[in-house]
Amino acid sequence: MTRRTAEETRRHILDVAGELFYSRGARAVGMDLVIGNAGVANATLYRQFPTKDALVAAYLIDRNADWWIRLRQRTELLPDARSQIIALFEMTVEDMNGPGYRGCATLNITSEFPDAGHPAHQAAAEHKAGVLAWLREHAAEAGADDPDALADELMVVLDGAQVLAAALGTDGPSRRMMPLVERLLPAAQ
């Protein structure tokens, strides 16, 4: 049997915990379940993540880092800010239509950990602030008269559609996301 490096073990635990946290909810998943599903010893998990709070925060930070990589890959060759904004929403539609979709992981964490001082809530808030900043920057590049207002509106559409898709499925109101984005964006031309 091949032994994993500390980094491979950390990655494995994050992958297992991430699947469990996303599919069942972070509060519903105990450390014993993560240990059992990851096939690691208690000491191994706690050496990597001293508390469940640390594990939940690391999961969200890792998941959001992957999201940013996907967004950059999706938008890097697109010709303008408007098409890059649309690409973000198209990526979200694909996520919403994927198997096992339970909504935005970041929003789920803010619901499960409403205390603004909780490390996972802080990671969620930082990610959402980063997405809003990205939208503002792109709205300005697209020529919006009021980039802040357009970014706020796009964020409402983005997060609202994800919540509705999780609650009602993608055949419900969330399917209206793309036409709404298209209507908002001409103001940025």
N, C-alpha and C positions, 0 to 999 in steps of 0.2 A: 504494500500500500504506500503510495506516494504522500509525503507530508507536504502540507501547504506552508507557504511563507506567512509571516504575520500579516502582510498586506493582502495576500490571497484569502486568508482566513477572515480578515475584516470585510473584504469585498463579498465573500460568501455569506457571512452573517447579515450584511446589509441587504443583499439580494433576497434572502429568505425572509427577513423581517419586513422588508418593503412589500413583498407580495402579500404577506399576512396583514400588515397594517392597512394596505390599500383595500384588500378584499373584505376584511372583517371589521376594520376600524381599529385605530391604535389603542384605544382604551380597552377594547375587548380582547386584546392579545396580551397574554402574560409572558414573562421572560421564560418560563418553563416550556411554553409552546415553541418559542423561537429556538431555544436550546435543543429541544427534541427534533424539530423539523430541520435544523441546521446540522444536526449530528455532531455537536461540539459539547465539550465539558463546560460545566458552570464556570469554572475558573477561566476558561478560554474566552467565553463571552464577556465576563466581567472585566477581564484584562483589557479587552478592546473597548468596551462600553461600560463604565462603572455604574451607571444607573439606566433605568428604562427611559427617563427623560433624555439622557444623552443619546441613547439609541434612536429615539423618535426624531430628535433634532437632526442627527446625522443622516437618517433616512431621508428626511425632507430636503436637506441641503444637497445631498447626493442626487436625488430625483430632479430637483430644480436645476442643478448643474447640467444634467443630461438634457433637460428641456432647452436650456440656452444653447447647447451644442446643436441640437436638432434645428432650432430656429436659425442659427447662423448658417448651417449647411443649407437650409431651405431658401435662405434669402440672399446669400452672398453673391450670386451671379445675376440677380434680378436687376433690371435697369434703373428703377426709381423707387422712391420711398412709398408711393401709393401701392405699387405691386408687392412690395415687401410687407406692407400692412395686410393686404389681402392674403398673402401667403401664410401669415400668422393665423388668420381665421380659418383658412383651408386646412392647416395642420390641426387645428382644434376640432374641426368637423371630422377629420379622420380619426382623431382620438375618441371623440364621442361615439363614433360608429364602431369602435373596436370592441372585441369581446371583453366582457367583465367590467365595462365602464361604470364607475361609481362616482363620477364627477371629478372636479379638480381636486387633486390630492392636497394642494395648499389650502384651499377653502375648507376641505374636510378637517384639516388639522386645526384651523382657527375655530371651527365649531367644537371640536373635541377638547381643545385647550384654550378657553376664552381668556385666561389670565395673560395680559400683555407682557408680564414678566417671565412667563414660561419660555424656556429656550426654543421649543418647537414653534410656539406662537411668534416669537421674535424672528425666527428663520422664515416663517410664512409671510410676515409683514414686510420683511426686507425683500423677499422675492416679488411680492405684489407691487411694492414701491419701484422696484427695478423694471417691471413690465410697464408700469405707468410712465416711467421716465423714457423708456424705449418708444412707447407710443407718442409721447410729447415730441421727442426728437424727430421722429418720422413724420408726424403731423406738420411740424414746422418745415421740414425739408420738402414736404408735398405742397407747401404754399398755403396752408390753412390760415385764414384770417385770425383765428383764435386757437392756436395749437393746444393750449391747456384745456379749453372746453371740448375740443374734438377728442383729445386723448381721454378725458373723463367719460365722454359719451361712449367711446369705443370700449373702454374698460367695463362700463356697465353692461354693454351688449355681450362682451366676452364672458364675463363671470356669470351674468344672468342666464345666458344660454347653457353654460355648463351645469349650473344648478338645476335648471329645468330639464335638461337631458338626463341627469341622474334621477330626478324625481318622476318624470313622465315619459322618458324615452325620447329618441331622436325624431320620432314622428310627430311630436307635439310642438309646442311653441319654439323650441330650439332650432327647428328647421328653418325658421325665418331669420336666423342670424345673418347669413350671407346677403340676402336682399337688403336687410337693414344697413349692413356695413356699406354696401354699394351706394345706398341712398345718402349716407352720411359723408362718404368720401368725395363726392363731386364738389362739395364746398371747399375741399382742400386743393382744388385745381387752380 
